[in-house]
Amino acid sequence: MPIPGLTLLAATLLCGLLGGCVTTEGAAPGQADSTERVASGKRTFLQKTFMTMDARCRPISRPKGVLTEPPRHGKVRLATRKAAAEYGPGPFRHCNGKVGPSLAFEYTSKPGYRGADSFLVRIRYNDGEIRYERFGITVD
């Protein structure tokens, strides 16, 4: 079981070193790792996305994703969507806020379902880095 603080620190360091980052379009500061809320039966793009830029803040081909554990109470579609980079501190901090193509996730619950759901994806960056990311969802 990953340690949440250590996992976040490791992800932040890797983003800074490799130019790949996690974006949380529209998320409040400090809520990037929290469960996202969605309306029952409504197609919703989740806030967390993944992208890569070079040192001059030019977008590089977006990471590839594979759904490794589907949600039990809905479905997920992987898509390309524009997002603002969030590298945090480090050598790519000058790219924070730059917009580029990102790997995004659109979730739709089964009609009438309310409660918790989650899914797991494997994300592969062009440099070969692989990350696993679990998305937690609360369906209202």
C-alpha positions as CSV (number, residue, x, y, z in Angstrom):
1,M,0.0,0.0,0.0
2,P,1.6,3.3,-1.0
3,I,2.2,6.0,1.6
4,P,0.1,9.0,0.5
5,G,2.6,11.8,1.4
6,L,5.6,9.8,0.1
7,T,3.7,9.0,-3.2
8,L,2.9,12.7,-3.7
9,L,6.5,13.7,-3.0
10,A,7.8,11.1,-5.4
11,A,5.4,12.1,-8.1
12,T,6.4,15.8,-7.6
13,L,10.1,15.0,-7.9
14,L,9.5,12.9,-11.1
15,C,7.4,15.6,-12.7
16,G,10.2,18.1,-12.1
17,L,13.0,15.8,-13.4
18,L,11.2,14.3,-16.4
19,G,8.8,17.0,-17.6
20,G,5.7,14.9,-17.1
21,C,3.0,16.2,-14.8
22,V,-0.4,15.7,-13.3
23,T,-2.8,18.5,-13.8
24,T,-5.9,19.1,-11.7
25,E,-7.9,21.5,-13.8
26,G,-10.4,23.3,-11.5
27,A,-9.4,21.5,-8.3
28,A,-9.0,23.6,-5.2
29,P,-5.4,23.7,-3.9
30,G,-4.7,20.6,-1.8
31,Q,-7.6,18.6,-3.3
32,A,-5.7,17.0,-6.2
33,D,-5.6,13.6,-4.5
34,S,-9.1,13.6,-3.0
35,T,-12.2,11.9,-4.3
36,E,-14.0,13.6,-7.1
37,R,-17.8,14.2,-7.0
38,V,-20.0,13.6,-10.0
39,A,-23.7,13.6,-10.7
40,S,-25.4,10.2,-11.2
41,G,-25.7,9.2,-14.9
42,K,-24.0,12.4,-16.1
43,R,-20.9,12.2,-18.3
44,T,-18.2,14.1,-16.4
45,F,-14.6,14.8,-17.2
46,L,-12.5,14.3,-14.1
47,Q,-10.2,17.0,-12.9
48,K,-7.0,15.0,-12.8
49,T,-5.2,14.7,-16.2
50,F,-1.6,13.8,-17.3
51,M,0.6,15.7,-19.8
52,T,4.3,16.3,-20.8
53,M,6.1,19.4,-21.9
54,D,9.7,20.0,-22.9
55,A,12.1,22.5,-21.2
56,R,10.7,25.3,-23.4
57,C,7.1,24.5,-22.3
58,R,6.2,23.0,-25.7
59,P,3.7,20.1,-25.5
60,I,5.1,16.7,-26.2
61,S,2.8,13.8,-27.2
62,R,0.5,13.2,-24.4
63,P,1.0,10.0,-22.2
64,K,-0.9,6.8,-23.2
65,G,-3.4,5.3,-20.8
66,V,-4.8,1.8,-20.2
67,L,-7.7,1.1,-17.9
68,T,-6.4,-1.7,-15.7
69,E,-9.3,-1.9,-13.3
70,P,-12.7,-0.6,-14.6
71,P,-15.2,1.0,-12.3
72,R,-17.8,-1.3,-10.8
73,H,-20.7,1.2,-11.1
74,G,-20.0,3.0,-14.3
75,K,-17.7,3.4,-17.3
76,V,-14.7,5.4,-18.2
77,R,-13.6,6.9,-21.6
78,L,-9.9,8.0,-22.1
79,A,-9.6,11.2,-24.2
80,T,-7.3,14.0,-25.1
81,R,-8.2,17.3,-23.5
82,K,-6.4,20.7,-23.1
83,A,-5.2,21.4,-19.6
84,A,-2.9,23.8,-17.8
85,A,0.4,22.3,-16.5
86,E,1.0,22.0,-12.8
87,Y,4.7,21.1,-12.2
88,G,5.1,22.7,-8.8
89,P,8.6,23.6,-7.7
90,G,11.6,22.3,-9.7
91,P,13.2,22.7,-13.1
92,F,9.9,22.8,-15.0
93,R,8.1,25.4,-12.7
94,H,8.4,27.9,-15.5
95,C,5.8,25.8,-17.4
96,N,3.2,26.0,-14.7
97,G,-0.1,27.3,-16.2
98,K,1.0,26.6,-19.9
99,V,-1.8,24.8,-21.8
100,G,-1.3,21.6,-23.8
101,P,-2.9,18.3,-24.7
102,S,-3.4,16.0,-21.7
103,L,-4.7,12.4,-21.1
104,A,-8.1,12.9,-19.6
105,F,-10.8,10.6,-18.2
106,E,-14.6,10.9,-18.7
107,Y,-16.6,9.0,-16.1
108,T,-20.3,8.1,-16.3
109,S,-22.1,6.2,-13.6
110,K,-24.9,3.7,-14.2
111,P,-28.2,5.4,-14.2
112,G,-29.6,5.9,-10.7
113,Y,-26.4,4.8,-9.0
114,R,-25.3,6.8,-5.9
115,G,-22.3,6.0,-3.8
116,A,-18.6,5.3,-4.1
117,D,-16.8,4.1,-7.2
118,S,-13.1,3.9,-8.3
119,F,-11.0,2.8,-11.2
120,L,-7.3,2.2,-11.8
121,V,-5.3,3.3,-14.9
122,R,-1.7,2.7,-16.1
123,I,-0.1,5.8,-17.6
124,R,2.9,5.5,-19.8
125,Y,5.0,8.6,-20.7
126,N,7.0,8.8,-23.9
127,D,10.3,8.4,-22.0
128,G,9.1,5.0,-20.7
129,E,8.1,6.1,-17.2
130,I,5.0,4.2,-16.1
131,R,2.6,5.3,-13.3
132,Y,-0.5,3.7,-11.8
133,E,-3.2,6.0,-10.7
134,R,-6.4,5.2,-8.8
135,F,-9.3,7.6,-9.2
136,G,-11.8,7.7,-6.4
137,I,-15.3,8.9,-7.2
138,T,-18.4,9.9,-5.2
139,V,-21.6,9.7,-7.2
140,D,-24.4,12.0,-6.0
